[in-house]
Amino acid sequence: MATFATGSLTIPKQKLAPWLGKIQNGSAVAALSASTPMVYGEGETWTFSIGEAEYVAEGAQKGQSTVTPTVKTVKPFKFHKTLRFNEEVLWADEDHRMGVMDQILAEIQPALSRALDYGVFHEINPTGGAVVAAMNGGLTDTTNLVEYVAADKPYVSLDAADALVLADGYNPRDVALAPTYASKFSALRGATSEQKLYPNLRFGTEVSELDGHRAAVSNTVSGAGVIAVDTKVLAFVGDFSAIRWGIQKSIGLEIIRYGDPDGAGDLKRNNQVAFRAEVVYGWGIADLNAFAKIHDLV
């Protein structure tokens, strides 16, 4: 039973303020694409193509303008984190004023943030890494594929992905990279100056810059250590504004003192309490052709 006990506590010399991250601190998707206000349930997002303006000569009649709508379904997906604690942990926390509870519970939010990436990128359940059939249509399903070749410089595969996205009429302004792929760019130096060729690239989901792209780096891109079947993805390149996502129900925190909320036994019988946070995301991808996937099949 994965229950936190007082024996696991170390009283710090100084109480540290817990890190209260936002969604953007843990999700490459949220860093590279803006959220859309949503209500709970299935819905649709609309995009419209109206073509170009028409020139009208003096005294000439105006022609008909065309409107081509594209509809994409947005579906809700719920994620949760439930943590059990022995009641004594609460007492120790209160008596020593350590802020342990705040620090541990603050870890829930990054996990729920990463869940958005695992769904949008790979269509998987972050616990166990299995594909969720209801999440059909993630970035991994794009048919724009580029194989990374180890003998090439990393920008060769990035340029090839750009070309595929451009050929489909989109601007490849964004890239989400696995750390292993990002490190190949970070390691490049000038032939004589030893200066970094890509000094603006930073590791982490905070948006940085890579060769003209808005870049975010995260383990969620490859799914390393989480995904059940390794797809060897190194990066997703494209226009991340084609992702429509939002929080349909805000992250909350509930303390549970009774019952068996996670199948690990009755709380009162085991002198335990549980904390649960849940979030419902809604997302859909307007067009998978707006993206290309770089993967290493070796």
C-alpha positions in Angstrom: 0.0 0.0 0.0 1.6 3.3 -1.1 0.7 5.3 2.0 2.9 8.1 3.3 4.0 7.6 6.9 5.7 9.9 9.5 8.9 7.8 9.3 9.3 9.3 5.8 9.5 12.9 7.2 12.6 15.0 7.8 12.0 18.2 9.6 13.7 20.9 7.6 15.8 23.6 9.2 13.8 26.2 7.3 10.3 26.0 6.1 10.3 26.4 2.3 7.4 27.9 0.4 5.9 25.2 -1.8 6.1 25.5 -5.5 2.6 26.3 -6.8 3.1 25.7 -10.5 0.6 26.6 -13.2 -0.4 24.3 -16.0 2.2 25.9 -18.2 4.9 24.8 -15.8 4.3 21.1 -16.6 2.8 20.9 -20.1 4.5 21.6 -23.4 1.0 21.7 -25.0 -0.1 24.5 -22.7 3.2 26.3 -23.1 2.9 26.4 -26.9 -0.8 26.8 -27.4 -3.3 29.1 -25.7 -6.2 27.6 -23.7 -9.8 28.1 -24.9 -12.6 28.8 -22.4 -14.9 25.7 -22.2 -17.9 24.3 -20.4 -18.2 20.7 -19.5 -19.1 18.1 -22.1 -18.6 17.4 -25.8 -18.5 20.4 -28.1 -17.2 21.7 -31.4 -14.7 24.2 -32.4 -15.0 26.0 -35.7 -12.4 27.4 -38.1 -13.3 29.2 -41.3 -11.4 29.7 -44.5 -12.7 32.6 -46.5 -10.0 32.9 -49.2 -8.6 36.2 -50.4 -10.3 39.6 -51.0 -11.6 40.5 -54.5 -10.6 43.5 -56.5 -13.6 45.5 -57.7 -13.1 47.9 -60.6 -15.0 51.2 -60.7 -18.6 50.5 -61.6 -18.1 46.7 -61.5 -20.2 44.3 -59.6 -19.0 42.4 -56.6 -18.6 38.6 -56.8 -19.6 36.0 -54.2 -17.1 35.3 -51.4 -16.8 31.7 -50.3 -16.7 30.4 -46.7 -15.4 27.0 -46.0 -16.0 25.9 -42.4 -14.1 23.2 -40.6 -15.6 21.6 -37.5 -13.6 19.7 -34.9 -15.1 17.8 -32.0 -13.8 18.5 -28.5 -14.2 15.8 -25.9 -13.8 15.9 -22.1 -11.2 13.7 -20.4 -10.9 13.4 -16.6 -7.6 12.9 -14.7 -7.0 12.6 -11.0 -4.3 12.1 -8.3 -5.3 10.6 -5.0 -2.7 10.5 -2.2 -3.1 8.6 1.1 -1.6 9.7 4.4 -1.6 8.3 7.8 -3.4 10.6 10.2 -0.2 11.0 12.2 1.3 12.8 9.3 -1.3 15.5 9.6 -0.6 15.8 13.3 3.2 16.0 12.8 2.7 18.6 10.1 0.5 20.7 12.4 2.8 20.5 15.4 6.0 21.2 13.6 4.5 23.7 11.1 6.6 22.2 8.4 4.3 22.8 5.5 4.9 19.2 4.4 1.4 18.8 3.2 1.5 21.9 1.0 4.8 20.7 -0.5 3.7 17.2 -1.3 0.2 18.2 -2.5 1.8 20.8 -4.8 3.3 17.9 -6.7 -0.2 16.9 -7.8 -0.6 19.9 -10.1 2.4 19.2 -12.3 1.2 15.6 -12.7 -2.2 16.8 -13.9 -0.4 19.3 -16.2 1.6 16.5 -17.8 -1.6 14.5 -18.3 -2.7 17.0 -20.9 0.5 16.2 -22.9 0.1 12.5 -22.6 -3.4 12.7 -24.0 -2.8 15.2 -26.8 0.6 13.8 -27.9 0.1 10.0 -27.4 -3.5 9.3 -26.5 -2.5 7.4 -23.4 -3.4 7.0 -19.7 -0.4 8.4 -17.8 -0.9 5.6 -15.3 0.3 2.5 -17.0 0.8 4.2 -20.4 -1.8 2.3 -22.3 -3.6 3.8 -25.3 -7.1 5.2 -24.5 -9.4 4.5 -27.4 -11.6 7.5 -26.6 -8.6 9.9 -27.2 -8.4 9.0 -30.9 -6.7 11.8 -32.9 -3.5 12.7 -31.0 -0.5 14.3 -32.6 1.1 10.8 -32.8 -1.4 10.0 -35.6 -0.1 12.6 -38.0 1.0 11.1 -41.3 3.8 13.7 -41.7 6.7 11.5 -40.5 10.5 12.3 -40.4 13.0 9.7 -39.4 16.0 11.0 -37.4 19.3 9.8 -38.7 22.1 9.8 -36.1 24.8 10.5 -38.7 23.1 13.8 -39.6 23.1 17.1 -37.7 19.8 17.4 -35.8 18.6 20.4 -37.8 18.4 18.1 -40.9 15.4 16.3 -39.4 13.9 19.5 -38.1 14.2 21.1 -41.6 12.5 18.1 -43.1 9.6 18.3 -40.7 9.3 22.0 -41.4 9.0 21.2 -45.1 6.2 18.7 -44.6 4.2 21.1 -42.6 4.8 23.9 -45.1 3.7 21.6 -47.9 0.3 21.2 -46.2 -0.2 24.9 -46.0 0.8 25.6 -42.4 3.6 27.5 -40.7 5.9 25.3 -38.6 6.3 27.9 -35.9 6.4 25.6 -32.9 8.3 22.5 -31.8 8.0 20.3 -28.7 11.2 18.3 -28.1 12.2 15.3 -26.0 15.3 16.2 -23.9 17.4 13.7 -25.8 16.7 15.5 -29.1 17.1 18.9 -27.5 20.5 18.0 -26.2 21.7 17.3 -29.7 21.0 21.0 -30.6 22.4 22.2 -27.3 25.7 20.3 -27.9 26.4 21.9 -31.3 29.3 24.4 -31.3 30.9 26.7 -33.9 33.8 25.1 -35.8 36.2 27.7 -34.6 34.5 29.8 -32.0 33.2 27.0 -29.7 30.1 29.1 -29.3 26.8 27.4 -28.9 24.9 27.4 -32.2 21.6 27.5 -30.4 22.2 29.5 -27.2 18.5 30.5 -26.8 17.2 26.9 -26.4 16.5 26.1 -22.8 15.5 22.8 -21.2 12.0 22.8 -19.7 8.5 23.6 -20.8 9.0 27.4 -20.5 9.0 28.6 -24.1 12.4 29.3 -25.6 13.7 29.6 -29.2 15.2 27.0 -31.5 16.2 27.9 -35.1 13.2 30.2 -35.5 10.7 28.0 -33.6 9.0 28.6 -30.3 10.3 25.6 -28.4 9.4 23.6 -25.3 11.3 20.6 -24.0 9.6 17.9 -22.0 9.8 14.2 -21.3 6.2 14.0 -22.2 7.2 14.3 -25.9 8.7 10.8 -25.9 6.7 9.5 -23.0 9.8 8.1 -21.6 9.1 6.0 -18.5 5.4 6.3 -18.9 4.2 5.1 -22.4 3.7 1.3 -22.5 4.9 0.9 -26.1 7.8 3.1 -27.1 7.0 5.1 -30.3 10.5 6.6 -30.3 9.1 10.1 -30.8 11.7 12.8 -30.6 9.7 15.9 -31.5 6.4 17.3 -32.7 6.8 20.2 -35.1 4.0 22.4 -36.4 1.5 25.1 -35.7 0.3 24.5 -32.1 -2.5 26.9 -32.5 -4.3 24.0 -34.3 -4.7 22.4 -30.9 -7.9 23.5 -29.2 -7.8 22.7 -25.5 -9.2 24.0 -22.3 -10.0 23.2 -18.6 -13.7 22.2 -18.4 -13.5 21.7 -14.6 -10.9 23.5 -12.6 -8.3 21.6 -10.5 -9.7 21.2 -7.0 -8.5 19.6 -3.8 -10.7 17.3 -1.7 -9.9 15.7 1.7 -11.5 12.3 2.1 -11.8 10.8 5.5 -14.2 7.9 5.0 -14.6 5.0 2.6 -12.2 3.4 0.1 -11.6 6.1 -2.6 -8.8 4.2 -4.4 -9.3 0.5 -3.7 -6.5 0.4 -1.1 -8.8 -0.3 1.9 -11.1 1.6 4.3 -9.6 4.9 5.4 -11.0 4.9 9.0 -10.0 1.3 9.6 -6.4 2.1 8.5 -6.3 5.5 10.4 -5.7 7.3 7.1 -7.0 10.3 5.1 -6.8 10.8 1.4 -6.4 13.9 -0.7 -7.7 14.0 -4.2 -7.4 16.6 -7.0 -9.2 16.2 -10.4 -9.2 18.1 -13.6 -11.3 17.7 -16.7 -9.6 18.7 -19.9 -11.3 19.1 -23.3 -9.2 19.0 -26.4 -9.3 18.5 -30.2 -6.9 19.0 -33.0 -8.2 21.1 -35.9 -5.9 19.4 -38.5 -3.2 16.8 -38.0 -1.6 18.1 -41.2 -0.5 21.1 -39.3 2.1 18.8 -37.5 5.0 16.6 -38.3 6.5 13.9 -36.1 10.2 13.3 -35.8 11.1 9.8 -34.6 14.1 7.6 -34.2 13.3 4.1 -35.4 16.7 2.6 -34.7 
